[in-house]
Amino acid sequence: MVNDLEKQFVKKKMKNYEKAITLEAKHKRQTQQEMNELQRDMKYQVQEEKADTESKMAMKKDAIQSSDASIQLYKDEQKSLQEKLQKLNEKQQDLAMK
């Protein structure tokens, strides 16, 4: 009984991480598109504008790196939860054999 509740909790947490990964990936793609637009616009800018655009692009690049780090963290957490679920299944099988 307790094992089933724990398994449900782990599965729900894994599902939440999957949603978080999806959202973070979407945010990363959007930021990358914005950065690409800024890069294209630089071609038509004067020097003062280019400096401002380069600053904005650096912030976008940092945001992309942050998204990558978050996605990796979520994937690592998911892997850990998967291992936890496997252990819970083993525990359930061991208890059923007794």
C-alpha positions in Angstrom: 0.0 0.0 0.0 2.7 2.5 1.1 4.8 1.3 -1.8 2.0 2.0 -4.3 1.6 5.6 -3.0 5.3 6.1 -3.2 5.4 4.8 -6.8 2.5 7.1 -7.7 4.4 10.0 -6.2 7.6 9.2 -8.1 5.7 8.8 -11.4 4.0 12.2 -10.9 7.3 13.8 -10.1 8.8 12.3 -13.2 5.9 13.6 -15.3 6.4 17.1 -13.8 10.1 17.0 -14.8 9.1 16.1 -18.3 6.8 19.1 -18.5 9.6 21.3 -17.1 12.0 20.0 -19.8 9.5 20.7 -22.5 8.9 24.3 -21.3 12.7 24.9 -20.9 13.4 23.6 -24.4 10.6 25.8 -25.8 12.1 28.8 -24.0 15.5 28.0 -25.3 14.3 27.8 -28.9 12.5 31.1 -28.5 15.6 32.8 -27.1 17.7 31.3 -29.9 15.3 32.8 -32.5 15.5 36.2 -30.8 19.3 36.0 -30.8 19.3 35.1 -34.5 17.1 38.1 -35.3 19.4 40.4 -33.4 22.3 39.0 -35.3 20.6 39.6 -38.7 19.6 43.1 -37.6 23.3 44.0 -36.8 24.0 44.1 -40.5 22.0 47.3 -40.8 23.0 49.0 -37.6 25.4 51.8 -36.9 28.3 51.2 -34.4 26.4 52.5 -31.3 23.5 50.2 -32.1 25.8 47.2 -32.7 27.3 47.6 -29.2 23.8 47.5 -27.7 22.8 44.5 -29.8 26.0 42.6 -28.9 25.1 43.2 -25.2 21.6 41.9 -25.8 23.0 38.9 -27.7 25.3 38.1 -24.8 22.4 38.1 -22.4 20.5 35.7 -24.8 23.5 33.4 -25.0 23.6 33.3 -21.1 19.9 32.5 -21.0 20.4 29.7 -23.5 23.3 28.3 -21.4 21.1 28.5 -18.3 18.3 26.6 -20.1 20.8 23.9 -21.1 21.9 23.6 -17.5 18.3 23.4 -16.3 17.4 20.8 -18.9 20.4 18.6 -17.8 19.4 19.0 -14.2 15.9 17.9 -14.9 17.1 14.9 -16.9 19.4 13.9 -14.1 16.6 14.1 -11.6 14.4 12.0 -13.9 17.1 9.4 -14.1 17.3 9.3 -10.3 13.6 8.9 -10.0 13.6 6.1 -12.6 16.1 4.3 -10.5 13.9 4.9 -7.4 10.9 3.5 -9.2 12.9 0.4 -10.3 13.9 -0.1 -6.6 10.3 0.2 -5.5 9.3 -2.4 -8.1 12.0 -4.7 -6.8 10.8 -4.2 -3.2 7.2 -4.9 -4.2 8.3 -8.2 -6.0 10.4 -9.2 -3.0 7.5 -8.6 -0.6 5.1 -10.5 -2.9 7.4 -13.6 -2.7 7.3 -13.7 1.1 
